[in-house]
């Protein structure tokens, strides 16, 4: 799919905005009907277009080979292997690329899979392939073509974004343009820098001013690229008293500039923001431009709000960026174009200095960087570019207006009407506290309580952001942590909407999801304090204050051998908590339970998730304590069972040895001789009693088996005690899940009905015990010998024979009367 046949064959090739981007002469002239497909004279272009079209189709289909459909796994490309000597065809190579791209999509979430880039993405990608082919032309043709591509693209961008008489530098790394601008500023202010080098900088150190709201790592990158020490950076704080807390403090900046001049330093460059990386605030660029002109400082502007310069209406703060010395644009994310370079527009009259700074180049390969953007701008046209940026701004306005009507949601950039970035946060007011960004606790509210509330809201906002990202993946939300406001959720459609295809319906779905999650957030935040108090009042449980957990809370069971001062891993506690987690999940409640180490130590804890308003926290805490205690007791029983069984076996061996000695004395020595004993037993048989030993695990003692052989029934032994969990289990209504409060109108009825039902059962058992005593004495109901069998041994001594079924004889009731 070569770009030329693709453009010429496309029905929408002739767009109204295309000639306006360049000069009076269109870049490509066609004299045929837009519905006819002209033939390509260059066979190489035609063949390249055909091959690339098939390659893109193969890569985007994501289909597996027949071997993979039959369950046969292809050899993974993650494991490097030797290069084949015979080589491979194009289909096999593309199949390998396809497997590397789509091989793990079944295991990955939908948000991480490769997205459909559309036809405009194909144009941008094919620009790289076309650049490789163009580089094979002869030097003269290559020079003319690259100069045309570079001049067209520069002219179009300057006109679209209102930057008159500017030059353009195209770069892959977004921060590279600013580094080249810094070099240009150094060469402009230090005339002897080319000759003396860094000796000039040592005598008068340059200073680069960055806002405190600048993107992280920008200052360190500039120092590394320029070879400057970190003291050459000056971080300007944001407003603290007036204005936005994400805007540069102009008055403080002027004070810093005067201090640097007094110290013998040279104020070199100022980086302003037209849309900060965090919340999208715009600095007072007009005031900053006046300050830079006063002290001879180079002003560079960057930010997402620069995209609004292409619209018909632009705010005054963003419009002032057109008067700056340079600006960095990122049209790739704004327009949904992959593999498109960033652009730095600048104004400078000395071509020799721009060449030394690396902003211009005589190499045709460097000029070909603009080719993907040159093709994409022609494909979209002026109307298409403006429409995409306008659509992103409309999405942010729609979401912002909808969130204003939602309770417990605070918008952080509400005063920035020109910003297409929406940053919001869930909050819950404390009694007597101010819900603003700078929360000042009232006298009735302790500062520690406000701090805990802040951490709790941060965890809940982090959970809310992750949930919304999964429910509405087309929104492109991101979760970020701000120094003052805390954890927030950001929606920046200019960076995501074009690539994800975000629509207005997605904003409505996003607001609906927020409405659905708010009751869960508010109830969880309210139940946290109640859960903490219940755990503090329950023996054996320890409340773990984990600020990063978004659920009700975290609890740990302290067993008998728990070392409270140790932070190491506790194997016994881990075993108890693993069993506790299994028991809690078997209850099938609406709560989620997880086990993990405490954030301050390696000890295991139980993490309880989000909860609704009908959760009975007291029952939850009682169940956790009782179940953990039961598991601990059972584990102790199992640990002691080995020793008990060993001692029981030894005791049984001693008793059996004594029984054998008694039998030897009773039967005599002659009966132990094999032949003589058999003859003697035939003439005078011995009625030997069957004796044995049984080990009662419940009582932990040895018992005789004579009772079992005589009556052919097995004793019940000791009744095991009632488990703590069973003793503490509350009665629930039919269909009611665990840890749920009963209905308000049926609380008293359920309690009285349950009590009366228990009383009726006790009365029935008492009557049945008095009237049906003879029936209760049957051997089928009692495992032990009945009262009628008291005279049974005496009958056996008199020679009475037992029935064939082995049951004792009972006299007829008529004869007893």
Phi, psi and omega in degrees: 000081178291152184291324182293308177296330180293317179292317184288330181274344184288135181298328182269027182295316180277102178247150184294329184276352186293312180293331182292338180288325182255209180274194182294338180261123181297151180299323181227127180255137176230142182244016183248175178289146180294344181269351179266147182256107180288155178272145181273126181288326182278112181295331179294318177296318180296315180294321179294320178297320180293314181294318181291327177296316178294323180294316179295322179294320180293318182290326184274337179294321179069024180279149178267161176287169181296329178296323180288326178293329178277007178093003180269121182280131177286160179294125183291138177279357179291336181266114182292145179226179182288152177284128183289140183286325184279345181082169181231158179277172185294325182294318180294321180293317179293327177295322177295318177297320179297318179295322178292329181279319188244009187295324185252024183291333180291332180267345184267153174293160182298331183290342183259001182280164181291132185268159176281119187271346178078180183291323179295330174291325177298322180297315181295319181291322182288344176298327178291320178293320179293327177296323178294324179286323180294327181295348179272357180288168177289164191298319184292313178295321180295320180294316180296317183292315181293324177295321178294317181297316182291318181291320178298312183295319179296316180296317180297315182294320180295324179286321181294317185256021168060038180246092188285141173056044180253162173251163185231141173235123183259132186213150180282312178284129186295329181272354183294325179298319178295323177296320178292326177294322177297321177295320177297319179294322178296315179294329181285321183273332179251097184294328182266014183293327180294326183270308186270341177070223187285352173297328178292320180291330181291322181288328180218095187291134177282156180232128176250126184259127178236147177284151176294340179267008179293162182294145184296142176084000182291316181295319179294323178296318180296318179296320179293322181285327183266348183073030181260150175286160182295332176298347177285350177267141177229116181270120182268125181288163178269176182297140177242336183250309185236151178080187181288144179282001177243014176254149181292137178280106186292318181297318179291326177297317179298322177296320178295321180296316179296321178295320180293322178294320178295330180275003179085019177263166182245109173297116190258305191212147177235129178256112178258163184242127168253071189108093182295159183294335184271298189241359175081023177281149181250132177290167176280080189294324179299316178292323179293325179295319178297319180294320180292322177294328180292322184251009177068041182256140176284130181253120177243136183238138175215162179143163185286335182289348176296339178295333180290350175297341179279350182275168179288322179251126180230138178293156183294326181293322179281325180296333178294343179291341179290346179263003182283171181282331179199159177209150179249126179248148176235077183291341180300300177296325182296323184254001180072038183250117178279152176058033177256135184287158171280161186231134173245115177267137183211165178235121178199142187263346185260104180292335180293320180290322177294327177290320178293323180286348179090011179279336175235159183210148176268357181279129179297329181296325178291325178290334180288355176298332181280354185299312178301320179288324177300317178291319184291320178296322177292323180292317182284321185077167181296318180295320179293323179295312180295322182295322180291317178292321179295321179297320179295319178293324178293325177296317180294321177294322179295316179292320181295318178294325180287323181288338177296336182268000183262129177288153177064018176238125181248129178265128186270340183242037183293329181281347180268086183290335182274353185272128175275016180253132178243122178239123182226168187203140173279139179217156178225122184287140170273150177300120178082018180241162180261123184279009182289178180301313176268089185285115178255113184292141175286166180301332181278351183246126181286147177299327178296324178294322177294321178296318177296322179295322179296313180294322179296316178294326177298316179295320180291323177292325176295319177293318180298316180298318179294322178295316180293325177296324179284321182286323180234078183294336181286350180285331180069035181289153175227147178256131183220160180247121177257150186293320184265310186282332183100206181285130182224168177247130184244138174238112181238087187293334179295335181266345187227332191296318183294323181283322183271348182070042182291137181239173178294328178295330177293326177292320177295320177294323179295317179294321178296321177294324177295318176300323181288332182271344184297315178302322179293322180291314182294318180294319179297318180293326179286327183278351182297315182292320177297319178295320179297318180291321179295319179292321179296330180268005181251127181290138177092351180248145179232126179279129180253118181274094180253107184289346183266359181264127185272004183269199180297316180170185182233136183225148177229138178268127180264107180278179187294325184261018183282127177268106186293331183276348182273144178251006183277173180292136181249101182298318181295316177295324178295323178293318180295317182290329176294317176294322178296318178298319179296317179296318182292322178289334178287345180287343177059048176268175179281351180276153175252137181237137177224156178240139178193170179287151175293145186291346178256346182215186181259008182282146183283148179220164175253124180258122179260131186278202183293154185218154176264181187284345183264020179275130176271100185293322180297318178295322179298313182292318179298319180294319179297315181294315182293319180293318178296321179294321178295318179295321178295316179295319178295323178293323176295319179298319179292324179292322181278347184294326180298314180293321180294317181294322180296315178294324178295323179293318178298317179294322178295321178296320178296316181292322177293325177295319176295321179295323178293322177294319177297320178294325178294319178292325182286317183274334181096164183284327183297328182287349180273346177285134187304304185282315182294321181296325180291318179294318181294322178291333180286320179284321183225085181294150180253129176275083182278136179276140180277114181237144177202183180229140175236145182256117179274109182292329181290314181274340181072034183219162176271142179227154180282146178267005180298321179299323181289317182289327183285313186257356179054034174226156182248134182293154181280336180073211183265135178288127182294147181291158180289136182289151180298323182294322178291327181287331184262355183292127180275151179285134180241154176289159179299130181083358181276130181281161179298153176063026177251135175289146177290163178296146186296321183281350184243011180295308183293323181294318182294322181292314181292322180293323180292322179293316180295325179295320178295320178297319178297321179295320179295321179294316180297320178294324180293317179292319180293328179290332180271325186270325186254042181293316180299323181291329181288346181272006180290148182293341179289333183268327181248129179288337180277173180290137180286171181291330179292348181267012182296327180265006182297316179299327180293322177295326179291326179290330179280002175097010179291143180263147180274153176297165183293330182280356177085000182273148179290149180280137178238132182290158181293138179299329180295320180291328177294323177293000000 
